[in-house]
């Protein structure tokens, strides 16, 4: 059997799980109550750090799932996202609307990446 590595594991979840050269990140959220743009920037910094910590980077993201509390914020989130994505390395992506953990969260992003 191949090894499963769990990173920053708590009672409920791990921030990352690595298996067979693939890194699965938990849903990342930003600072509650901040703007959609600020929360998105916070999330992308967390994603960068988790990927770097595990030997990867944003150019190796395979898939991203983005949840918005309200689709009216789609353009604001995309402005930050588009500036962050490495040219030529856009992952497969889905974006939908969902109630998040609390009303203070407006964005949650989940990514799957190839290890470096």
C-alpha positions, 0 to 999 in steps of 0.5 A: 500500500502507498503511504498517506501523509496528513498535514496539520491534522486535527480532530475533524480534518487535515489541512492537506492529505498527500497520496500517490503524488497528489495533494488534496487541500481542505477548503480554505477560508479568509478572514471572516467579515472582510471583503470578498477580495480580501478573503480571496487574497487571504485564501490564496496566500494560504494555498500558496503556503500549504503547497510550498510546505508540501513541495508544490506550487500553484503551477501544479494545481490540477483542480479548484472548487470555489464556493461563494456565499453569493454569486453576485461576488463572482466578478470581485473574486475572479479579479483576485483569482485571475491576477493570482493564477500563473499564466498558462497554468489555469487549473480545471475549475468550478464555482458555485454558490453555497451557504458557508460555515458562518455568514462572515465567510464569503469565499471558500476554495478547495484545490487538488495539486500534483506534488512537485 
